[in-house]
Amino acid sequence: MAPQPLPADTARPAASGGVGLAQRSSDVVVDGSPAQAVRQHFAQQRHDLGSASPMIMLLDPSRLWAAQVVHALSDAAAQPLQRLNLRERTTLRTLAVIERTVVPRRGSAPLRVYHADLRSAPGSHGLDPDAITCALAEGSQLTAVIVGTMQPQALQTLLQSLLAACRQPEWRCPALVFLVPPGADGLQQRILSQPWPPSLRVEVLAEPLGSASGVWNSVLAAWDHSRQQHALPAHSGPSPTTPAAAGADAAADPSTHPPGARRYPATAAAATPDLPWSAPLLARLLALLSRTDGLLACGVVDLHRGDLLASDARALPPAELALAARTLVAVQAAHAHAAAGGALDEVLLTCGHRQLLLRGLPGAPGLGLVAVVARAQANLPLLRFKLLDAEQLLATP
């Protein structure tokens, strides 16, 4: 059972040391880099995330919410607040303080929530806080970045720090979620347009940050979504696995179907069609579409297998575009089966703050155009008009 959201009445500001439960404190003596000391401290427990305990890291550059969330969770779950003090060996002065609480869950392992509280560390002046927080983030299953109302320069510094950290061999965190204020579409585009590694799932949630409970409930929703995505195979490009093969595997396992659920039989996989266009023409086509307002990514997809054959994913990780393509192709295949072969001209799915669009290419049976757009910025009539232009461009000899 997943952790429960915090009720609104638990969202009171919690000053350092103000929780009613006993606090537990332990020390780690540091000879050199505090960040390296954090890595060494967690090396044994967090080396394999598949077997490690569930962990969320709260990264709060503005230092407004993370401490409140951890303290409120400690109160609500009746769990002690645990502190890890990083101390310099020669003087024993405190370099940094890492706070943690545990959220019990019925029927599964407890969820550990961390944040680095550098304000309460009297000797933390001159340290690089990004290095310490990134050392914690790299061993978590989810890192939640509470952006809030950061200045543009501070945000750019943060993004550069995270980009550098997630490219390091020590980085194992599979999911990164940014919490931004509602209406910050430009901020969302700026975050998603960064060159994130394909193996890292990056998501932006536009949520009002008005209370600790609201922040936690947004993080919890992102955690649930991340766990669901983690259960699915990640695709960074074309794969030999077909939707038909996946359907056959699922049909063979009764546990994958709830009682009374309708099962669609697997169909024979068709051969991947050869692209009838040159690479420069496809690049021109996708460049035409990519300039549409709100478009995050687009590509050409094999309608039989769901493989992404060509793409322009400037503001979206390629793995997410590939997953969107497979999802849309699976929906189209399910409809075709239910309608006894009737084909859809268009498939449009709304998934939170995004919309996924699939259209077949009239002059190329078995191929389609897929697009992922930001729902708040999407101009679907304009996008459809550009898709018609693209189809005419492809039909031109």
Summary of the structure (lengths in Angstrom):
residues: 397
radius of gyration: 23.8
end to end distance: 57.6
largest distance: 77.0
contacts: 1223
relative contact order: 0.10
helix: 36%
strand: 22%
